[in-house]
Structures are given as structure tokens and as C-alpha cells.
Amino acid sequence: MGGGPAGLYFGILMKRADPSHQVVVYERNRLGDTFGFGVVFSDATLGKLQTADPETYQRITEAFAHWDDIDIHYRGQVVTSTGHGFSGLSRMTLLEILAARARELGVELHFEHEVTDFEALKQDADLVFAADGVNSRVREQYAQHFKPVVDMRPNRFIWLGTTFPFQAFTFYFKANDHGMFRVHAYRYEEGNSTFIVECTEDTWRAAGLDTATEADSVAYCEQLFAKELDGHRLIANRSIWRQFPNITCGAWSFENVVLVGDAVHTAHFSIGSGTKLAMEDAIDLAEALASTSSVQAGLQAYEAGRKAEVASLQRAAQVSLEWFEQTERYMNLAPLQFAFTLLTRSMRITHENLQVRDPALMDKVDRWFHEESQRALGEPPAVKVPPPMFNRFGLRELTLPNRVVVSPMCMYSAEDGTVNDFHLVHLGSRAMGGAGLVITEMTDVSADGRITPGCAGMYADHHVGAWRRITEFVHRYTEAKIGMQLAHAGRKGATYRPWEARPDAPLPADEAWPLIAASAIPYLPGSQAPRAMDDADMDRVVSDFVHAAEMADAAGFDMLELHCAHGYLLATFISPLTNQRTDAYGGSLENRMRFPLRVFSAVRAVWPADKPISVRISATDWHPDGLDGEDAVDVARLLYAAGADIIDVSTGQTDPGSKPRYGRLYQTPFSERIRLSLGRPTMTVGAITSYADVNSILAAGRADLAVLARAHLFDPYWTRHAAYEQDVPPAWPDQYKAISRFNFRFK
């Protein structure tokens, strides 16, 4: 069902695989009735089509309009990036090619045929291939089985055409009295181009486009972009203002019915993958059916093999979609940084990718970033410009040699809070490994503030000497700086070490200690219930944090981090999931922040004025009733106002019922939101695995420092290896200078 690209292509592939297959395509519209104008393929995605059916591939590529460049029109400037390799063609031409090929192979095509009896079709066919689009009636008919989720996004867009001959994939960002409009435009054949206009709902309403006719909308856009169109007209084709539907489905098949293409999953048009996804669905399903013994086995194999790939692309499309929903946030960026942010918005293209595609542009981006970094330090730029991650960064009087941070990672190897040789080697090796800043594991300010009996502490007098042994090593033998993360476990305390039992398993009563929290809510059903803190508890905790900060200074730490994240004590005040208080410390966000701010202010008062303090927060609880990204901006605003120098932006771990959306760099958008909304520095952490990721984050302005945990567990010398790979001479200690004559071979 559905005579679009997916339905026609699946028919081609099935008949090509076995001419005895009877394949019938039903389409409610005529062949020439199509919404939109052109479709886009990137060069990188065409290989699969070539292998599946070379004849169709040849006909499609012969009709292509090809370009390598992307032009970004922003604040009166045009930034051009080359090496991208895109091709476009008319959607109508694509359908005609596919229909002709299908007929050649014996596929039965029935246009202007509305299927109304789905059950009868199910009974008659071995397989019902439902490619009936975003408004799929098949999906609706069997919704209880497919479990669809349709998220109508807030931005409005209108799909238009024009005769303007774009020579590159073109983005316009243009504001008028009503708001800011963004345009996605590209040529798909000689003399014809696609011209998509997008804006926020507020702008759409302010411009009166919510009540405009199609002709009114065309006239408005023609007038707004008259200079850019240079006398060419805009063309309508069922061009109404729409909202993009983000569609996912819990199941892709039911009995002998399978959903394909936009019927089962959508990807925002800003990454140009809708048609590609649909046709690749057809390829994978045809291959699964050919390699299994039954339709059911084929459907299971198809879903098992295809779902993860589609989910990854949908995550990238979601990030890209959100970038265009929030474009106003980026309008104060310098043109080069704005262009880089746009090009890397989905996070599938990185600084390293662009170095290969367009080295000239990346030289400009890197030089701009270096000059800005040096300007902030009050120093002139160097002749040879390093990649972004090897630029220095200053906080108060502290200057970090680079932008790489070793994340706090609990090791659970202390004895009564006292760190030992393990911690010296663990932290010392990461500092020797080249990171600019090493932050200790979560270090608890009292014995009853520990997560486990093995957690590090800063509450007994002898702790100072144990920690000083580590800071002196770092300062004597490395260029790294070292910070201490201070915390109190709250309701997540008194548990086994992770390797001794299931995660967060409580200690037996005779080994545990009493717990406190904002409210008397246990972390897990079997966890010890904490006591809701009273005034005396608050006074004691503030005193413990102050004492720990004073000891951290005595131990020689360069920086402090206050842990207000991950469901620990201070975080239980901030999140509405864990704070049910009815006094001055509960209710509004300002009230919930009252105690964390009290702790911070007390610590800041005793911590030396020339040394910085960061604060780690959970920017979202990943829970419908918890904190969200907008709340995080308000939390950060209050912390900055209290004197925080930088916010370390993490997420979640507040409530076991949360549902994080994991993925590469999945927490970075929260850091970017805070940084750009407030104009203050941030650190980002979470699923950062490569130096390409780090350089991309920094150059795009998504954070000022990149915090890596598991990468540093895997490779303590991660930063030095990244320097080697990027031809940056690392500053080896004297004892290691012989390495300069060593020929590296990692394979």
C-alpha cells in the first residue's frame, strides 16, 4: 500500500529477486500527484541503492542535479563550505523512474485506488507492505499493535518551489518585524529548486500566516526574500503551513502487515533523509525476506536488524530539528562559529569530518577559535594554531593548559575516607596523560555522607595529608591542574560497593549509617528511608562543606566542584521529584534552590578568591514530573549569580523511574542551552569518545570544557594520544623526553 518511493522500490526488489512473486501496488492518488518538489540524496548514501538494483540507480543518477557546496547566509555574510556531495532530483521524476522500472519487471500498479478493507487485504496477501505515509491509515487501524507515538513539533514550515537556480545547498536566516525565518533551499533539476520556509509558531502568528491563504503565504515569502530570489517567483504545490510530525512505533509489524518509511518513522527534512530511509527500508526488508524461511521470520529479522540504525538516524534528526526550532538562540554567534554550529548540528558531522571535506574553512574556524581564546587570556595569538581542544582556558586566576577534563569517577577504594596509593596512581596517571584538569572522584564531606564504605572523604584531619600527596605529584610532574568534587550522598548513601552486589543495594542495618535528604523518600523500594532534614541537619551539613573546602585548600587543590547532581543530597532539594517539603526549602524552584545556594555561598566565602568553583547539576531528570532543560537554565542562573565560575552540565540519576535518551553526546545540548542562554561558561560530559567530538563541541560553542570519564579509564594518556594524532607537540615531562624519538605504531 502506497505508491511512493518505498512502495514502488520494494516492488522492484521483490520482482527482481524472484519474478514469480506477485506484487501489487495500490496508490490512492494519480502517479503525477505528489506533495513537494525535490528530494535529496547525499553521495555517502547512494551505495546501498546501487547494489540493490543497478538499473534503477543508473536512471536516478542520470537525472541528478549535483552540488558540493553549502552556502550559509547569516548577518549579511555568506559562509561557504565545500566537499559535502549532495544530489537532488524532482520527486515526480523519481516516481516516474520507479514506476517505469516496476512495470518492466511485472509489478502491478493501481493508481487512484483507495484500499478500505484492510482485513480482506491481509487475508488475501502473504505480506501487506504499508508505505502509506505520515498519515498512515494502516498504522491507525492497528494502532494497538504498532503502538505509535506522534509528536507534532512546534515550528511551522511551508514547502515551496522556485525557478531560482541555486548553485549550492543554501540556508537563509532572515528577520523582520514579525520574527526570524529560516530557509532550506536547493536545486533539484535544471530551472527548478526547492524553497522551504520555516519559523517558530510565535513568528508565524505574528506575521498573520496562521490565517493566510496559500496565495497570501506565497506573496509574504516572496516579499520577504525578494532580494534573495532576484526576480524569480515562488511556486506553490499544496503548500500549506505544516508542523513536522516526529513518528516512532513500538512495533513495526503485526501478523503479516509491516509499516515502512514515514508510516513507521520520520526524520526531519533538515537532514534530508526521509526518502533515503524509506528506500533503505525496502532494501533491508527485501533482503530479510530473501534470507529467511517465512514471512514472519523475515519481518522479525528486518525489525531486529533495521531498528537500531533508524533510531540512530532519528536521534541525529531530532537534534537537527531542535537546532532549527531554537535557531534564535544562535543568532549572537560570530559568522564562522554559527556556520560551524549549523554544519555540525546533528553531531554526525564533526570537526574532523570537516577537516577532510573543507580544510580551508576549518583553518579559518580554528584560527578564529584560537584568537578568541587568546583574547580572553589577554595574550596574542600564536603563529601555528592548535585544534580547539588544545587552546588554554582561564577561570579566575587559574589557567588550564587545554580543554580536556578527567571527569569525577568514584573508585570505591578508600579506607574510612582516606585515599591511598591506588588514588595516587589513578589520578596521577591521568594528569601525566595530558588532561588539562583532573577532578577527583566524588569526595564526601562527612562519614555519613558517603555512598559506600569505600568512598573518598575530606572530613578527618589526616585526609588533608593523603590528598596533598596527590596534588603535589600532579603539580610537580605535570602541567595539569587538579580539582576536588565535594558532595554528600544523601538518600543514595550506605550501599555496597558496585562490584559487591546489585547497583545501589543497601548495606545491612548493622553496617549502614542513618541517611538524610530533602524529603523522607527512599531511592529504591528496598532502600533505607532517609530522614527529612531539619534546621540542625542543615547547619551541620553547611559546616561540613565549609570544613571540607578549607581542608581542600590546605591540601593544595586548584579548584573545587560542588556536586548538586545525580540525586545526591543537594540534588534532592533541587528536583521536585525528591523535594516534597512545605517549608521555605520546598515548592518553587527558588525555594528548592535555597539550601544548595546556602551551601555554595558558605563554601565560596572560605575558598580563596583567586580559585574557581564549578557546580555539577543534572540539567534534566528525564522524567515528566522532574526538572527539564528550561529549569536547568534557571538553576544555572541562580548559581552564576551566587558566584559559580562554570557549570558542569550532566543529567539524570535522580529517580530510578527516569528514562534517559542515551546516545552520542546526549547531554551536550543541555550544556549548549545554558551557555548560549546565559552567556557563561559550561562543561559538558557524557558519551564523548573521540577528539573529533571534543573539537566539535568547543568550536561550536556548546561548552568551554569537555569532560571525559570512561575514555580516561580506557586510556589514561588519551589527551597525549589525541595530540599525537593531530600533530600537536605534547609537553612531555623531562623523564619522558626520550619518547620524542619513538616511532608510534598503534596497530
LINMOJO-V499621 format. One record per helix or strand. SS is the DSSP state (a for helix, b for strand). FROM is the first residue (numbers start at 1). TO is the last residue. If there is no record, write none. Layout:
SS,FROM,TO
SS,FROM,TO
This chain:
a,5,17
b,24,27
b,38,42
a,43,52
a,54,62
b,65,67
b,70,74
b,77,81
b,86,90
a,91,104
b,108,111
a,118,124
b,128,130
a,137,141
a,143,146
b,148,152
b,156,162
b,169,176
b,179,189
b,192,199
a,201,206
a,214,224
a,226,229
b,234,235
b,242,242
b,245,249
b,253,254
b,257,259
a,261,263
a,269,271
a,274,290
a,295,325
a,327,330
a,335,343
a,351,357
a,359,377
a,388,390
b,393,395
b,398,400
b,404,406
b,415,415
b,418,418
a,421,432
b,437,439
b,443,444
a,447,449
b,452,452
b,457,457
a,461,477
b,481,487
a,490,492
b,495,495
b,506,506
b,516,517
b,531,532
a,535,554
b,559,564
a,569,574
a,589,606
b,613,618
a,629,642
b,646,650
a,668,678
b,682,685
a,691,699
b,705,708
a,710,714
a,718,725
a,734,741
